[in-house]
Amino acid sequence: MIDVQNEQDHRKIAINKVGVRDIRFPITVLDRDNREQQTVATISMSVDLAHAFKGTHMSRFIEVLNAHAGVFTMHTLPSLLDELREKLHAETAHIELTFPYFVMRQAPVTRAAALMDYECKFEGARSTTENDFVVTVSVPVTSLCPCSKAISDYGAHNQRGKITISMRSFAGDDGAPRLVWIEELIAIAESAASAPVYPLIKRADERHITMQAYDRPAFVEDMVRDVAVQLQRDPRVQWFSITAVNDESIHNHSAFAHIEGANQSVAVAAAV
């Protein structure tokens, strides 16, 4: 049969990324407490396309994904991406997996337990010179306004927000990125907020959380800075991006702050 994708394209314009997206696919990821966790990801896969070719073979993305069904980690994604590059005759391959990750959380006083979900993303890229892996975790939090607390005779307004951390780690002795657990990033985000968010609380827990937030007021600026301090101290972390967003309770807008940085000094130490 005629292979239209392999026909010559005379516009001489290369394409950076072409592929498939919004694929729903069952995956298994590493779980710090339970070794592995089954979840469902929304996946995007792409490759670059040389200027001489009219198109790529979309069906091969699905073939490769199904051939590599199983545990998806920083250790397993490179082989999937290498096969994409080989089958699609590409220089670079990319994959993004967005998925809910579940952690059993206990309320602070009653210890009532329930599952809490966190939105996570793995991003991988592979070429002859590059092996990139970025993990992203979005953590819901509570923040209490320091300004409101300072100027009010009693009380202070608070809001529900979200801290999103993306990070890239240094390579270990095996050449793969060093492991930073999703649970570790959740704990870092929550420690920078006025109080965590829980899936199940009773009245005693509500009292505790309300007073905890009052004792720990934080602007979005405070939260991103506190997260950055912790990531800068971690010898595994090479690069990070932090965004805090508050859905304001007394304003008709949201507040946000963003920090991006790299631990260059750590890179020198790790190379010695």
Buried (B, 14 or more C-beta within 10 A) or exposed (E): EEEEBEEEBEEEEEBEBBBBEEBEBEBBBBBEEEEEBEBEBBBBBBBBBEEEBBBBBEEBBEEBBEEBEEEBBBBBBBEBBBBBBEBBEBBBBBBBBBBEBBBEBBBBBBEBEEEBEBBBBBBBBBBEEEBBBBBBBBBBBBBBBBEBBEEEEEEBBBBBBBBBBBBBBBBEEEEBBBBBBBBBBBBBBBBBBBBBBBBBBEEEBBEBBBEBBBEBBBBBBBBBBBBBEBBBEBEBBBBBBBBBBBEBEEEEEEBBBEBEEEBEEBEEEBEE
